[in-house]
């Protein structure tokens, strides 16, 4: 039983399960934030965007004519 209790703590004495619980309650992860920014705008996030650039360009060209 002692080994199991020791496994739940880091060498520095941090309780691993408590850290995991707090992380789960903390909100969005880094990647979730990047995805949200890509969907709603944001600099350097084009690779996460689901916007069809060609379709947008066609819509813009149609409005100019």
PDB file of N, CA, C and O in Angstrom:
ATOM      1  N   UNK A   1       0.828  -1.196   0.000  1.00  0.00           N
ATOM      2  CA  UNK A   1       0.000   0.000   0.000  1.00  0.00           C
ATOM      3  C   UNK A   1       0.867   1.253   0.000  1.00  0.00           C
ATOM      4  O   UNK A   1       0.478   2.276  -0.564  1.00  0.00           O
ATOM      5  N   UNK A   2       1.992   1.184   0.602  1.00  0.00           N
ATOM      6  CA  UNK A   2       2.889   2.329   0.655  1.00  0.00           C
ATOM      7  C   UNK A   2       3.371   2.728  -0.729  1.00  0.00           C
ATOM      8  O   UNK A   2       3.479   3.920  -1.018  1.00  0.00           O
ATOM      9  N   UNK A   3       3.663   1.760  -1.593  1.00  0.00           N
ATOM     10  CA  UNK A   3       4.111   2.061  -2.952  1.00  0.00           C
ATOM     11  C   UNK A   3       3.026   2.773  -3.755  1.00  0.00           C
ATOM     12  O   UNK A   3       3.320   3.665  -4.550  1.00  0.00           O
ATOM     13  N   UNK A   4       1.783   2.380  -3.546  1.00  0.00           N
ATOM     14  CA  UNK A   4       0.683   3.009  -4.276  1.00  0.00           C
ATOM     15  C   UNK A   4       0.531   4.470  -3.853  1.00  0.00           C
ATOM     16  O   UNK A   4       0.310   5.331  -4.704  1.00  0.00           O
ATOM     17  N   UNK A   5       0.644   4.763  -2.569  1.00  0.00           N
ATOM     18  CA  UNK A   5       0.538   6.139  -2.097  1.00  0.00           C
ATOM     19  C   UNK A   5       1.708   6.973  -2.593  1.00  0.00           C
ATOM     20  O   UNK A   5       1.530   8.136  -2.956  1.00  0.00           O
ATOM     21  N   UNK A   6       2.894   6.398  -2.614  1.00  0.00           N
ATOM     22  CA  UNK A   6       4.071   7.117  -3.093  1.00  0.00           C
ATOM     23  C   UNK A   6       3.946   7.437  -4.579  1.00  0.00           C
ATOM     24  O   UNK A   6       4.429   8.477  -5.027  1.00  0.00           O
ATOM     25  N   UNK A   7       3.313   6.568  -5.338  1.00  0.00           N
ATOM     26  CA  UNK A   7       3.170   6.766  -6.778  1.00  0.00           C
ATOM     27  C   UNK A   7       2.255   7.945  -7.093  1.00  0.00           C
ATOM     28  O   UNK A   7       2.309   8.481  -8.200  1.00  0.00           O
ATOM     29  N   UNK A   8       1.430   8.356  -6.158  1.00  0.00           N
ATOM     30  CA  UNK A   8       0.505   9.457  -6.383  1.00  0.00           C
ATOM     31  C   UNK A   8       1.162  10.817  -6.167  1.00  0.00           C
ATOM     32  O   UNK A   8       0.542  11.848  -6.425  1.00  0.00           O
ATOM     33  N   UNK A   9       2.397  10.831  -5.702  1.00  0.00           N
ATOM     34  CA  UNK A   9       3.118  12.075  -5.455  1.00  0.00           C
ATOM     35  C   UNK A   9       4.362  12.146  -6.329  1.00  0.00           C
ATOM     36  O   UNK A   9       4.988  11.124  -6.611  1.00  0.00           O
ATOM     37  N   UNK A  10       4.717  13.351  -6.757  1.00  0.00           N
ATOM     38  CA  UNK A  10       5.958  13.533  -7.506  1.00  0.00           C
ATOM     39  C   UNK A  10       7.117  13.556  -6.525  1.00  0.00           C
ATOM     40  O   UNK A  10       6.910  13.544  -5.312  1.00  0.00           O
ATOM     41  N   UNK A  11       8.333  13.588  -7.046  1.00  0.00           N
ATOM     42  CA  UNK A  11       9.520  13.651  -6.195  1.00  0.00           C
ATOM     43  C   UNK A  11       9.520  14.924  -5.348  1.00  0.00           C
ATOM     44  O   UNK A  11      10.093  14.948  -4.258  1.00  0.00           O
ATOM     45  N   UNK A  12       8.881  15.973  -5.846  1.00  0.00           N
ATOM     46  CA  UNK A  12       8.822  17.241  -5.110  1.00  0.00           C
ATOM     47  C   UNK A  12       7.686  17.263  -4.087  1.00  0.00           C
ATOM     48  O   UNK A  12       7.559  18.215  -3.317  1.00  0.00           O
ATOM     49  N   UNK A  13       6.859  16.211  -4.081  1.00  0.00           N
ATOM     50  CA  UNK A  13       5.775  16.128  -3.121  1.00  0.00           C
ATOM     51  C   UNK A  13       4.435  16.629  -3.626  1.00  0.00           C
ATOM     52  O   UNK A  13       3.506  16.805  -2.838  1.00  0.00           O
ATOM     53  N   UNK A  14       4.321  16.861  -4.917  1.00  0.00           N
ATOM     54  CA  UNK A  14       3.062  17.320  -5.504  1.00  0.00           C
ATOM     55  C   UNK A  14       2.106  16.146  -5.652  1.00  0.00           C
ATOM     56  O   UNK A  14       2.492  15.082  -6.136  1.00  0.00           O
ATOM     57  N   UNK A  15       0.865  16.338  -5.238  1.00  0.00           N
ATOM     58  CA  UNK A  15      -0.145  15.300  -5.345  1.00  0.00           C
ATOM     59  C   UNK A  15      -0.681  15.287  -6.770  1.00  0.00           C
ATOM     60  O   UNK A  15      -1.387  16.210  -7.176  1.00  0.00           O
ATOM     61  N   UNK A  16      -0.355  14.264  -7.521  1.00  0.00           N
ATOM     62  CA  UNK A  16      -0.639  14.183  -8.953  1.00  0.00           C
ATOM     63  C   UNK A  16      -2.135  14.248  -9.248  1.00  0.00           C
ATOM     64  O   UNK A  16      -2.551  14.965 -10.158  1.00  0.00           O
ATOM     65  N   UNK A  17      -2.936  13.521  -8.505  1.00  0.00           N
ATOM     66  CA  UNK A  17      -4.379  13.504  -8.771  1.00  0.00           C
ATOM     67  C   UNK A  17      -5.011  14.875  -8.559  1.00  0.00           C
ATOM     68  O   UNK A  17      -5.957  15.236  -9.259  1.00  0.00           O
ATOM     69  N   UNK A  18      -4.498  15.639  -7.601  1.00  0.00           N
ATOM     70  CA  UNK A  18      -5.011  16.989  -7.366  1.00  0.00           C
ATOM     71  C   UNK A  18      -4.689  17.898  -8.547  1.00  0.00           C
ATOM     72  O   UNK A  18      -5.523  18.707  -8.956  1.00  0.00           O
ATOM     73  N   UNK A  19      -3.493  17.770  -9.090  1.00  0.00           N
ATOM     74  CA  UNK A  19      -3.098  18.566 -10.256  1.00  0.00           C
ATOM     75  C   UNK A  19      -3.969  18.216 -11.454  1.00  0.00           C
ATOM     76  O   UNK A  19      -4.421  19.110 -12.171  1.00  0.00           O
ATOM     77  N   UNK A  20      -4.210  16.937 -11.679  1.00  0.00           N
ATOM     78  CA  UNK A  20      -5.057  16.505 -12.795  1.00  0.00           C
ATOM     79  C   UNK A  20      -6.478  17.039 -12.646  1.00  0.00           C
ATOM     80  O   UNK A  20      -7.087  17.474 -13.623  1.00  0.00           O
ATOM     81  N   UNK A  21      -7.002  17.007 -11.433  1.00  0.00           N
ATOM     82  CA  UNK A  21      -8.358  17.505 -11.181  1.00  0.00           C
ATOM     83  C   UNK A  21      -8.436  19.005 -11.454  1.00  0.00           C
ATOM     84  O   UNK A  21      -9.376  19.472 -12.096  1.00  0.00           O
ATOM     85  N   UNK A  22      -7.457  19.754 -10.971  1.00  0.00           N
ATOM     86  CA  UNK A  22      -7.450  21.206 -11.184  1.00  0.00           C
ATOM     87  C   UNK A  22      -7.300  21.547 -12.664  1.00  0.00           C
ATOM     88  O   UNK A  22      -7.918  22.498 -13.144  1.00  0.00           O
ATOM     89  N   UNK A  23      -6.493  20.787 -13.386  1.00  0.00           N
ATOM     90  CA  UNK A  23      -6.348  21.010 -14.828  1.00  0.00           C
ATOM     91  C   UNK A  23      -7.666  20.772 -15.557  1.00  0.00           C
ATOM     92  O   UNK A  23      -8.014  21.515 -16.475  1.00  0.00           O
ATOM     93  N   UNK A  24      -8.387  19.752 -15.155  1.00  0.00           N
ATOM     94  CA  UNK A  24      -9.666  19.441 -15.799  1.00  0.00           C
ATOM     95  C   UNK A  24     -10.696  20.539 -15.550  1.00  0.00           C
ATOM     96  O   UNK A  24     -11.573  20.770 -16.382  1.00  0.00           O
ATOM     97  N   UNK A  25     -10.594  21.212 -14.412  1.00  0.00           N
ATOM     98  CA  UNK A  25     -11.541  22.270 -14.062  1.00  0.00           C
ATOM     99  C   UNK A  25     -11.113  23.638 -14.593  1.00  0.00           C
ATOM    100  O   UNK A  25     -11.874  24.601 -14.493  1.00  0.00           O
ATOM    101  N   UNK A  26      -9.921  23.735 -15.148  1.00  0.00           N
ATOM    102  CA  UNK A  26      -9.329  25.032 -15.486  1.00  0.00           C
ATOM    103  C   UNK A  26      -9.928  25.684 -16.726  1.00  0.00           C
ATOM    104  O   UNK A  26      -9.732  26.883 -16.920  1.00  0.00           O
ATOM    105  N   UNK A  27     -10.632  24.970 -17.556  1.00  0.00           N
ATOM    106  CA  UNK A  27     -11.203  25.561 -18.758  1.00  0.00           C
ATOM    107  C   UNK A  27     -10.589  24.964 -20.001  1.00  0.00           C
ATOM    108  O   UNK A  27     -10.261  23.778 -20.033  1.00  0.00           O
ATOM    109  N   UNK A  28     -10.434  25.781 -21.025  1.00  0.00           N
ATOM    110  CA  UNK A  28      -9.955  25.315 -22.321  1.00  0.00           C
ATOM    111  C   UNK A  28      -8.467  25.005 -22.293  1.00  0.00           C
ATOM    112  O   UNK A  28      -7.694  25.664 -21.598  1.00  0.00           O
ATOM    113  N   UNK A  29      -8.077  23.995 -23.056  1.00  0.00           N
ATOM    114  CA  UNK A  29      -6.662  23.688 -23.221  1.00  0.00           C
ATOM    115  C   UNK A  29      -6.065  24.632 -24.263  1.00  0.00           C
ATOM    116  O   UNK A  29      -6.791  25.355 -24.946  1.00  0.00           O
ATOM    117  N   UNK A  30      -4.764  24.621 -24.376  1.00  0.00           N
ATOM    118  CA  UNK A  30      -4.062  25.465 -25.342  1.00  0.00           C
ATOM    119  C   UNK A  30      -4.565  25.198 -26.761  1.00  0.00           C
ATOM    120  O   UNK A  30      -4.852  26.133 -27.508  1.00  0.00           O
ATOM    121  N   UNK A  31      -4.672  23.918 -27.128  1.00  0.00           N
ATOM    122  CA  UNK A  31      -5.129  23.565 -28.476  1.00  0.00           C
ATOM    123  C   UNK A  31      -6.596  23.917 -28.693  1.00  0.00           C
ATOM    124  O   UNK A  31      -6.981  24.283 -29.803  1.00  0.00           O
ATOM    125  N   UNK A  32      -7.419  23.815 -27.656  1.00  0.00           N
ATOM    126  CA  UNK A  32      -8.821  24.201 -27.789  1.00  0.00           C
ATOM    127  C   UNK A  32      -8.947  25.703 -28.036  1.00  0.00           C
ATOM    128  O   UNK A  32      -9.799  26.140 -28.810  1.00  0.00           O
ATOM    129  N   UNK A  33      -8.102  26.486 -27.380  1.00  0.00           N
ATOM    130  CA  UNK A  33      -8.107  27.935 -27.594  1.00  0.00           C
ATOM    131  C   UNK A  33      -7.670  28.260 -29.015  1.00  0.00           C
ATOM    132  O   UNK A  33      -8.274  29.111 -29.669  1.00  0.00           O
ATOM    133  N   UNK A  34      -6.621  27.587 -29.503  1.00  0.00           N
ATOM    134  CA  UNK A  34      -6.162  27.821 -30.878  1.00  0.00           C
ATOM    135  C   UNK A  34      -7.266  27.496 -31.878  1.00  0.00           C
ATOM    136  O   UNK A  34      -7.470  28.237 -32.840  1.00  0.00           O
ATOM    137  N   UNK A  35      -7.966  26.412 -31.662  1.00  0.00           N
ATOM    138  CA  UNK A  35      -9.048  26.028 -32.566  1.00  0.00           C
ATOM    139  C   UNK A  35     -10.177  27.059 -32.526  1.00  0.00           C
ATOM    140  O   UNK A  35     -10.713  27.433 -33.569  1.00  0.00           O
ATOM    141  N   UNK A  36     -10.535  27.515 -31.337  1.00  0.00           N
ATOM    142  CA  UNK A  36     -11.592  28.513 -31.195  1.00  0.00           C
ATOM    143  C   UNK A  36     -11.208  29.820 -31.881  1.00  0.00           C
ATOM    144  O   UNK A  36     -12.037  30.434 -32.552  1.00  0.00           O
ATOM    145  N   UNK A  37      -9.968  30.245 -31.720  1.00  0.00           N
ATOM    146  CA  UNK A  37      -9.497  31.458 -32.391  1.00  0.00           C
ATOM    147  C   UNK A  37      -9.540  31.303 -33.908  1.00  0.00           C
ATOM    148  O   UNK A  37      -9.902  32.237 -34.624  1.00  0.00           O
ATOM    149  N   UNK A  38      -9.173  30.135 -34.387  1.00  0.00           N
ATOM    150  CA  UNK A  38      -9.167  29.896 -35.833  1.00  0.00           C
ATOM    151  C   UNK A  38     -10.576  29.968 -36.408  1.00  0.00           C
ATOM    152  O   UNK A  38     -10.776  30.459 -37.519  1.00  0.00           O
ATOM    153  N   UNK A  39     -11.527  29.490 -35.666  1.00  0.00           N
ATOM    154  CA  UNK A  39     -12.905  29.503 -36.145  1.00  0.00           C
ATOM    155  C   UNK A  39     -13.507  30.905 -36.108  1.00  0.00           C
ATOM    156  O   UNK A  39     -14.409  31.219 -36.885  1.00  0.00           O
ATOM    157  N   UNK A  40     -13.007  31.740 -35.208  1.00  0.00           N
ATOM    158  CA  UNK A  40     -13.579  33.075 -35.030  1.00  0.00           C
ATOM    159  C   UNK A  40     -12.638  34.194 -35.449  1.00  0.00           C
ATOM    160  O   UNK A  40     -12.959  35.367 -35.255  1.00  0.00           O
ATOM    161  N   UNK A  41     -11.507  33.868 -36.006  1.00  0.00           N
ATOM    162  CA  UNK A  41     -10.514  34.866 -36.386  1.00  0.00           C
ATOM    163  C   UNK A  41      -9.320  34.774 -35.456  1.00  0.00           C
ATOM    164  O   UNK A  41      -9.403  34.174 -34.384  1.00  0.00           O
ATOM    165  N   UNK A  42      -8.233  35.357 -35.859  1.00  0.00           N
ATOM    166  CA  UNK A  42      -7.019  35.313 -35.062  1.00  0.00           C
ATOM    167  C   UNK A  42      -5.824  35.214 -35.976  1.00  0.00           C
ATOM    168  O   UNK A  42      -5.905  34.601 -37.040  1.00  0.00           O
ATOM    169  N   UNK A  43      -4.711  35.809 -35.578  1.00  0.00           N
ATOM    170  CA  UNK A  43      -3.510  35.860 -36.409  1.00  0.00           C
ATOM    171  C   UNK A  43      -2.742  34.537 -36.347  1.00  0.00           C
ATOM    172  O   UNK A  43      -2.526  33.993 -35.264  1.00  0.00           O
ATOM    173  N   UNK A  44      -2.337  34.028 -37.494  1.00  0.00           N
ATOM    174  CA  UNK A  44      -1.509  32.823 -37.555  1.00  0.00           C
ATOM    175  C   UNK A  44      -2.244  31.534 -37.267  1.00  0.00           C
ATOM    176  O   UNK A  44      -1.625  30.551 -36.858  1.00  0.00           O
ATOM    177  N   UNK A  45      -3.540  31.513 -37.471  1.00  0.00           N
ATOM    178  CA  UNK A  45      -4.315  30.314 -37.152  1.00  0.00           C
ATOM    179  C   UNK A  45      -5.000  29.714 -38.372  1.00  0.00           C
ATOM    180  O   UNK A  45      -5.928  28.918 -38.234  1.00  0.00           O
ATOM    181  N   UNK A  46      -4.553  30.086 -39.552  1.00  0.00           N
ATOM    182  CA  UNK A  46      -5.211  29.635 -40.786  1.00  0.00           C
ATOM    183  C   UNK A  46      -5.268  28.116 -40.904  1.00  0.00           C
ATOM    184  O   UNK A  46      -6.229  27.577 -41.452  1.00  0.00           O
ATOM    185  N   UNK A  47      -4.255  27.419 -40.398  1.00  0.00           N
ATOM    186  CA  UNK A  47      -4.244  25.962 -40.543  1.00  0.00           C
ATOM    187  C   UNK A  47      -5.369  25.296 -39.751  1.00  0.00           C
ATOM    188  O   UNK A  47      -5.691  24.135 -40.004  1.00  0.00           O
ATOM    189  N   UNK A  48      -5.966  26.003 -38.804  1.00  0.00           N
ATOM    190  CA  UNK A  48      -7.065  25.446 -38.025  1.00  0.00           C
ATOM    191  C   UNK A  48      -8.432  25.885 -38.549  1.00  0.00           C
ATOM    192  O   UNK A  48      -9.465  25.420 -38.066  1.00  0.00           O
ATOM    193  N   UNK A  49      -8.435  26.767 -39.522  1.00  0.00           N
ATOM    194  CA  UNK A  49      -9.682  27.334 -40.025  1.00  0.00           C
ATOM    195  C   UNK A  49     -10.371  26.381 -40.990  1.00  0.00           C
ATOM    196  O   UNK A  49      -9.718  25.664 -41.749  1.00  0.00           O
ATOM    197  N   UNK A  50     -11.693  26.385 -40.950  1.00  0.00           N
ATOM    198  CA  UNK A  50     -12.456  25.576 -41.903  1.00  0.00           C
ATOM    199  C   UNK A  50     -13.066  26.462 -42.989  1.00  0.00           C
ATOM    200  O   UNK A  50     -13.994  26.042 -43.681  1.00  0.00           O
ATOM    201  N   UNK A  51     -12.553  27.681 -43.142  1.00  0.00           N
ATOM    202  CA  UNK A  51     -13.022  28.609 -44.168  1.00  0.00           C
ATOM    203  C   UNK A  51     -12.485  28.202 -45.529  1.00  0.00           C
ATOM    204  O   UNK A  51     -11.295  27.924 -45.674  1.00  0.00           O
ATOM    205  N   UNK A  52     -13.358  28.165 -46.522  1.00  0.00           N
ATOM    206  CA  UNK A  52     -12.953  27.879 -47.894  1.00  0.00           C
ATOM    207  C   UNK A  52     -12.543  29.202 -48.541  1.00  0.00           C
ATOM    208  O   UNK A  52     -13.396  30.013 -48.904  1.00  0.00           O
ATOM    209  N   UNK A  53     -11.244  29.414 -48.682  1.00  0.00           N
ATOM    210  CA  UNK A  53     -10.705  30.672 -49.187  1.00  0.00           C
ATOM    211  C   UNK A  53     -11.210  30.962 -50.595  1.00  0.00           C
ATOM    212  O   UNK A  53     -11.546  32.104 -50.907  1.00  0.00           O
ATOM    213  N   UNK A  54     -11.266  29.954 -51.436  1.00  0.00           N
ATOM    214  CA  UNK A  54     -11.732  30.128 -52.811  1.00  0.00           C
ATOM    215  C   UNK A  54     -13.179  30.614 -52.835  1.00  0.00           C
ATOM    216  O   UNK A  54     -13.525  31.503 -53.612  1.00  0.00           O
ATOM    217  N   UNK A  55     -14.006  30.041 -52.001  1.00  0.00           N
ATOM    218  CA  UNK A  55     -15.410  30.441 -51.934  1.00  0.00           C
ATOM    219  C   UNK A  55     -15.543  31.898 -51.482  1.00  0.00           C
ATOM    220  O   UNK A  55     -16.360  32.642 -52.025  1.00  0.00           O
ATOM    221  N   UNK A  56     -14.764  32.297 -50.516  1.00  0.00           N
ATOM    222  CA  UNK A  56     -14.806  33.680 -50.035  1.00  0.00           C
ATOM    223  C   UNK A  56     -14.362  34.635 -51.131  1.00  0.00           C
ATOM    224  O   UNK A  56     -14.974  35.685 -51.326  1.00  0.00           O
ATOM    225  N   UNK A  57     -13.299  34.278 -51.848  1.00  0.00           N
ATOM    226  CA  UNK A  57     -12.823  35.132 -52.943  1.00  0.00           C
ATOM    227  C   UNK A  57     -13.890  35.285 -54.021  1.00  0.00           C
ATOM    228  O   UNK A  57     -14.071  36.375 -54.564  1.00  0.00           O
ATOM    229  N   UNK A  58     -14.599  34.199 -54.335  1.00  0.00           N
ATOM    230  CA  UNK A  58     -15.664  34.258 -55.335  1.00  0.00           C
ATOM    231  C   UNK A  58     -16.801  35.160 -54.863  1.00  0.00           C
ATOM    232  O   UNK A  58     -17.369  35.910 -55.657  1.00  0.00           O
ATOM    233  N   UNK A  59     -17.128  35.091 -53.598  1.00  0.00           N
ATOM    234  CA  UNK A  59     -18.184  35.946 -53.053  1.00  0.00           C
ATOM    235  C   UNK A  59     -17.776  37.415 -53.131  1.00  0.00           C
ATOM    236  O   UNK A  59     -18.598  38.272 -53.455  1.00  0.00           O
ATOM    237  N   UNK A  60     -16.522  37.704 -52.838  1.00  0.00           N
ATOM    238  CA  UNK A  60     -16.027  39.078 -52.897  1.00  0.00           C
ATOM    239  C   UNK A  60     -16.056  39.588 -54.332  1.00  0.00           C
ATOM    240  O   UNK A  60     -16.487  40.713 -54.586  1.00  0.00           O
ATOM    241  N   UNK A  61     -15.600  38.767 -55.265  1.00  0.00           N
ATOM    242  CA  UNK A  61     -15.591  39.159 -56.673  1.00  0.00           C
ATOM    243  C   UNK A  61     -17.010  39.391 -57.182  1.00  0.00           C
ATOM    244  O   UNK A  61     -17.233  40.303 -57.978  1.00  0.00           O
ATOM    245  N   UNK A  62     -17.957  38.597 -56.745  1.00  0.00           N
ATOM    246  CA  UNK A  62     -19.349  38.743 -57.157  1.00  0.00           C
ATOM    247  C   UNK A  62     -19.950  40.056 -56.682  1.00  0.00           C
ATOM    248  O   UNK A  62     -20.784  40.639 -57.374  1.00  0.00           O
ATOM    249  N   UNK A  63     -19.543  40.524 -55.524  1.00  0.00           N
ATOM    250  CA  UNK A  63     -20.060  41.777 -54.976  1.00  0.00           C
ATOM    251  C   UNK A  63     -19.483  42.985 -55.697  1.00  0.00           C
ATOM    252  O   UNK A  63     -20.128  44.031 -55.764  1.00  0.00           O
ATOM    253  N   UNK A  64     -18.275  42.855 -56.239  1.00  0.00           N
ATOM    254  CA  UNK A  64     -17.620  43.971 -56.929  1.00  0.00           C
ATOM    255  C   UNK A  64     -18.239  44.235 -58.293  1.00  0.00           C
ATOM    256  O   UNK A  64     -18.177  45.360 -58.788  1.00  0.00           O
ATOM    257  N   UNK A  65     -18.835  43.220 -58.908  1.00  0.00           N
ATOM    258  CA  UNK A  65     -19.363  43.366 -60.270  1.00  0.00           C
ATOM    259  C   UNK A  65     -20.678  44.007 -60.297  1.00  0.00           C
ATOM    260  O   UNK A  65     -21.249  44.198 -61.370  1.00  0.00           O
TER     261      UNK A  65
END
